[in-house]
Amino acid sequence: MLELDYVLIDFLDQHFTTLSLEDQRLFVRLLDFEDQLLLDWVMGNVVPSDPDIRRLISLMRTSS
């Protein structure tokens, strides 16, 4: 999904190196989820149940 690619690449380029090691690992873990679910999270259509993922998605949404 092109829209999701833009969001992920932008976040990776702009913020990944400033994340804690734990959040960097969490970001990499996010990539294992299905694209549609990731897009729904990023667009705010679905709220992740995991609080750590919810926090990182929130950071991604506010930094774009």
N, C-alpha and C positions, 0 to 999 in steps of 0.2 A: 504494500500500500504506500503510495507515494507521499500522502499527507503524513503518515506515521513516520516514514523515513526522514522527512524534513524535520520533524519535531525531535526525533532521537538524535540525528546527526548534529543539529544545532545545539542541543543540550550537551552532547558529548564534546563538541568542539569548544563550547563556551564555559562549561562548568565542571566537567568530569575531574579535572586535575585539582580542583578546589574542594572536592568532596572528601569526607573521611574515607579511610580504607573500607570500613564497613559499608558505607553508602556506595562506594565504587563496586563492591561485590554485589550489593543489592541491585544496582543498575544492570550489571551483567546478568544477574538472575532474572531480571525482568524480560530479557530477550528470549527466554525460554517459553514465555506465554504466547498464546495465539495472537496474531496481529489484530484481529477484530476486537478482542478483549482489551488489548493495550490501547487501541484507538478509542474505544469506549471510555476507558479510564482517563485518558489524556483530554478527551473532549468533555468530560464531566457527565457523561450519560450513565455511567455506572461508578459506584464508589467501591474501591477495593476493601475487602474485609480485614486484611492484614494491616495493622496500624503503621508498620514500617514502610510498606509499599504505598499506602495512602499518603504518608508524609513525603516520600520521594516523588510521587506523581504530582502532589500539590506543588512541590518545588519546581518541577518541570513546567507545570501550567503557569506559574507566576513568573518564571524566568524567560518565557518565550515572547 
